[in-house]
Amino acid sequence: MTGFMHRTCIALVLAVVAAGLSPAQALEPLSNQCYINDRLIAARIADRIRRECPSIDARMVYAFMQARELKKYARNQGYSEAQIDAFLDSKPDKKRIYAAADDYMARNGVKSGDAESYCRLGRDEIARKTVTGSLLSAK
């Protein structure tokens, strides 16, 4: 965590304590949780790559396990099942996550209809051992 982010987190905790709120009352919306959103974006990118690139498959069992771990993470942060389900079912949040994935792919040379551009990104993500790459395997 960077110094700025650390100071920001400390300031948030102090503000919560000063306001007399419990941590559950101070939960930010799931749409603002970077860790969760980043992993959902990575999963969307991996899904697009595996669908468009004939030489890359998804690690489906691993992806399923990671999805369960992400839900467990959210529960451990204090979010209820209802809050998690509402977030996952939210059309605006889904649209935002898909748009972020599309933007990332475009910035990394992916072109619609060009399977090799998806494959190139997939191979790069696997080689760099990113979250997206961990969800993929080359055939």
N, C-alpha and C positions, 0 to 999 in steps of 0.2 A: 504494500500500500504506500502510495506517495505521501510525502509530508503534508501536502495540501489536503489530500483525501483523509488522512489520519486526523488532522486538525478539524476538518469538517465533521467527521463522525463524532469526535469528542464534543464539539459544539452542539451537535444534534442531541446527544445523550444529556448534556447539561441543560439544554432547553426543555427536554422532556421531564427531567427531574424537577427543574424549577417550576414547571407548569403543573406539577403534581399528577402527571399522567402515568399510567402503567405502560409498559412496553407494548402490550396488545393494543392499547388505545392510540399509540403513536406509529403504528405500521403505515408505511407509505404504500401507495397503490402498487400492486404487482407489476403494473406496466412501467414503474420506475425502478424496479429491481434489476440492476445491470447484469448480475450474475445469471439470473433466470432468463432474461431477454436475450443475452448474448448466446446462451446455449440453445434457445429456441430458434434463433436466426441461423446458427451453425447447423442445426438439424434440418432446417428448411433448405439450406444450401446443399447439404449432403443428399437430401431427397431428390432435389432437382438434378444433381450430377448423376446419381444412380439411374434416374429415369431416362436421361438424355445421352449418357455415354455407354455404349455397348461393352466397353472393356473394364467397367468398374461396377462392382456390386456393393450393396449395403451390408453392413454387419448387423443384421436385423436383431439377433438375440442381444447383442451388446447395446444396440440402440434402445431396445425395450428396457433393458436394465438401467440405462442412463436416464430414461424418462421416469422410471420409478424413483430413482435416486433424486432427481430434480423435484419431484412432487414431495418426497420426504424432506428435502431441504426446505421447501416452502413451508411445510407444516412445522418444522423445527424453528422456523423464523417467527412462528405465531399465527400464520394464516390458517383459516379454517378450510375444510373440504369445500364448503360452499363458495368461499372466496376464490379458491384455486379453480374450481370448475367454472365459475362465472368468468374468470379471466381467460381460461382456455377456450370457452365458448364465445367470447366477445368478438364479434365481426370487426369492429374497429381495431382491436388489438391484433387480430390475425392479419388484417390488411396492412397494418404498420410493420409487423414482423416480415411479411412477405415482401413488402417494398424495400425494407432494409437489406434483405437477402438479395433481391434483384439488383439493388444499387451496388452491393459488394461484388456480385458476379460481373456486372457491367464494368466496374472499375478495374476488374482483373481480367478483362479481355473476353468474357463470355458473350457470344452472340447467339440470339435465338435462331434455331434451325441449323446451327453449326456444331454438330456432335463433338468434333475434335476440340473445340474451345472449352466445352464442359470437361472433356477428358483431361485436357491440359491442366485446368484448374484442379480437378480431382487428384491427379498425380502430384501436383505441387502441394496440396493440402496434406496428402498422405506423407510425402517426404518431409514436410515441415512439422509433422506430428501435431497438427492443430486439433481443436475439438472437432471440426468438420472432418478432418482426415481420419480421426479415430473411429468415425462412424462408417468408413468406407474401406473397401479392399479391392485391389487390382485383380482382375481375372488372370 
